[in-house]
Amino acid sequence: MNKKFFLPLIIFFLLIVAFFVQLQRNAQGDDPKALESALIGKPVPTKTLVDLFDENKVYGNEIFQQGKPILLNVWATWCPTCYAEHQYLNELAAQGIAIIGLDYKDKTDKAIKWLKDLKNPYQVVLKDEKGAFGLDLGVYGAPET
């Protein structure tokens, strides 16, 4: 018999095995849509960050070590989903939730106007114009919290 006949059959069986393995993983609770976070249970990466409103004001990691939970929100003016979630962040801030904003790959003047127009829910807003700190955090894009 011709060997070319067996090649599609072998490929077919390999695909069946691959699909079966994936189904078994999903049945065990692995979520294929879940994004892994490399920083769960680890400290925030060390970086010197500049305040959005005052470039002379810089922060180190001490800003994230306030002794209570802090919500770090990565946002940008070019992000339509950030606009949609901004009202909710204002509600959280009104409830006393500590929120630090990271303006990600954005223009300073646009970000300041955005916060003046839509209200500022953040205790501190940090600039990340080049996205270097976002990269350290494992950010895939804005918004992320």
C-alpha positions as CSV (number, residue, x, y, z in Angstrom):
1,M,0.0,0.0,0.0
2,N,1.0,3.6,-0.6
3,K,2.5,5.5,2.4
4,K,0.8,8.7,1.3
5,F,-2.5,7.0,2.2
6,F,-1.5,6.7,5.9
7,L,-0.3,10.3,6.4
8,P,-3.8,11.9,6.5
9,L,-4.9,9.1,8.8
10,I,-2.1,9.7,11.2
11,I,-2.7,13.4,11.2
12,F,-6.4,12.8,11.9
13,F,-5.6,10.6,14.9
14,L,-3.1,13.2,16.2
15,L,-5.8,15.8,16.0
16,I,-8.3,13.6,17.9
17,V,-5.7,13.1,20.7
18,A,-5.0,16.8,20.9
19,F,-8.7,17.7,21.1
20,F,-9.3,15.0,23.7
21,V,-6.4,16.3,25.9
22,Q,-7.8,19.8,25.7
23,L,-11.3,18.7,26.6
24,Q,-9.8,16.9,29.6
25,R,-8.0,20.0,30.7
26,N,-11.2,22.1,30.4
27,A,-13.2,19.5,32.4
28,Q,-10.6,19.8,35.2
29,G,-11.4,23.5,35.6
30,D,-8.7,25.1,33.5
31,D,-10.2,28.1,31.8
32,P,-8.7,28.6,28.4
33,K,-9.9,32.3,28.3
34,A,-8.4,33.2,31.7
35,L,-5.4,35.5,31.5
36,E,-2.6,34.4,33.8
37,S,-1.2,37.1,36.2
38,A,2.4,36.7,37.0
39,L,2.2,39.1,39.9
40,I,-0.5,37.5,42.1
41,G,1.0,37.3,45.6
42,K,4.1,39.2,44.6
43,P,5.2,42.8,45.2
44,V,4.7,45.5,42.6
45,P,7.8,45.9,40.5
46,T,10.2,48.6,41.6
47,K,10.1,51.7,39.5
48,T,10.3,55.5,40.0
49,L,7.1,57.0,38.7
50,V,6.1,60.6,38.0
51,D,2.9,62.3,39.1
52,L,0.6,63.2,36.2
53,F,-0.2,66.7,37.6
54,D,3.2,67.6,38.9
55,E,6.3,66.3,37.1
56,N,8.5,67.3,40.1
57,K,6.7,64.9,42.3
58,V,8.0,61.3,42.0
59,Y,7.0,58.1,43.7
60,G,8.7,54.9,44.5
61,N,7.2,51.6,45.6
62,E,6.2,53.1,49.0
63,I,3.0,54.4,47.3
64,F,1.8,50.8,47.0
65,Q,2.6,49.9,50.6
66,Q,0.0,51.8,52.5
67,G,-1.0,49.0,54.8
68,K,-4.4,48.5,53.2
69,P,-5.7,47.2,49.9
70,I,-5.2,49.5,46.9
71,L,-6.9,49.3,43.5
72,L,-4.4,50.1,40.7
73,N,-6.2,51.0,37.6
74,V,-4.4,51.3,34.2
75,W,-6.3,53.6,31.9
76,A,-5.9,55.9,28.9
77,T,-7.9,58.6,27.1
78,W,-7.7,56.7,23.8
79,C,-9.4,53.7,25.4
80,P,-13.2,53.5,24.9
81,T,-13.6,50.9,27.6
82,C,-11.8,53.2,30.1
83,Y,-14.4,55.8,29.4
84,A,-17.2,53.3,30.1
85,E,-15.7,52.2,33.4
86,H,-14.7,55.7,34.7
87,Q,-18.1,56.4,36.2
88,Y,-17.9,53.2,38.2
89,L,-14.4,54.1,39.5
90,N,-15.9,57.5,40.6
91,E,-18.5,55.5,42.6
92,L,-15.9,53.3,44.2
93,A,-13.8,56.3,45.2
94,A,-17.0,57.9,46.7
95,Q,-17.3,54.7,48.8
96,G,-13.8,55.2,50.2
97,I,-11.9,52.7,48.0
98,A,-8.3,53.7,47.6
99,I,-7.5,53.9,43.8
100,I,-4.2,54.8,42.2
101,G,-4.4,55.5,38.5
102,L,-1.7,54.7,35.9
103,D,-2.1,56.8,32.8
104,Y,-0.8,54.3,30.2
105,K,0.8,55.3,26.8
106,D,-1.0,58.7,26.8
107,K,-0.5,62.4,26.4
108,T,-0.3,64.3,29.7
109,D,-2.5,67.3,28.5
110,K,-5.3,64.9,27.3
111,A,-5.2,62.9,30.5
112,I,-5.5,66.0,32.7
113,K,-8.4,67.3,30.6
114,W,-10.1,63.9,30.8
115,L,-9.9,63.9,34.6
116,K,-11.1,67.5,34.9
117,D,-14.1,66.7,32.6
118,L,-15.0,63.3,34.1
119,K,-14.0,63.8,37.7
120,N,-10.8,62.3,39.2
121,P,-11.4,59.1,41.2
122,Y,-7.7,58.6,41.9
123,Q,-5.8,59.4,45.1
124,V,-2.7,59.7,42.9
125,V,-2.3,59.5,39.1
126,L,1.0,58.2,37.8
127,K,2.4,58.8,34.2
128,D,3.5,55.9,32.1
129,E,3.9,57.6,28.7
130,K,6.0,54.9,27.2
131,G,4.3,51.9,28.8
132,A,7.4,50.7,30.6
133,F,5.8,50.3,34.0
134,G,2.7,48.7,32.4
135,L,5.0,46.2,30.8
136,D,6.6,45.4,34.1
137,L,3.1,44.8,35.5
138,G,2.2,42.5,32.7
139,V,-0.4,44.8,31.3
140,Y,-2.0,43.6,28.0
141,G,-3.7,46.9,27.3
142,A,-6.0,49.4,28.9
143,P,-8.1,49.2,31.0
144,E,-6.6,46.8,33.5
145,T,-7.0,46.7,37.2
